[in-house]
Amino acid sequence: MNNLTPTDLIEMYRLMLLSRRFTERIVQWYKEGRIPQSLHPSIGQEAVGVGACYGLRSGDWALPSLRTSEVFWTRGVTILQQLNAMFGNAASISRGKETSHHAGYPEHGILAGTGMVGGSIPVAVGAALALKMQRTDHVVIDFFGDGATNRGDFHEALNLAAVLKV
């Protein structure tokens, strides 16, 4: 994305505010026992997921982490879709088989994640390799915390990415 317009900036702010308010409400509902799953709050970090994903194109892929729920909104997942996944009901993307933290929405360019710290990094490298083999200029963005850098999958995936030039 070359230049952000005032409309883009307003939309990015809207997405960050949506994420903040959604997170605050879900945490409140969880404390009240009204929802079976809470979030890993990203309060104060909303700009990370929005800023990183706002300029992604159709055909690009993202793998959110536990603290980047903004990726879902920025890529087009609705509040209802996210709530269905949080409640684990039959209307969720996985029909209640996984939590909202790890849900994949292929139609929105979101790959399903894993509960393993750093486990998404090798998946991202594999997706990047697939895009390279298809001769596209699309990208894959993966989110993970600093704890993932202590794991073998992090180092192995970075090494493989370098060797394969993805």
Beta strands, then each sheet from edge to edge (+ up, - down):
strand 1: 61-63
strand 2: 140-142
sheet 1: 1+ 2+
end
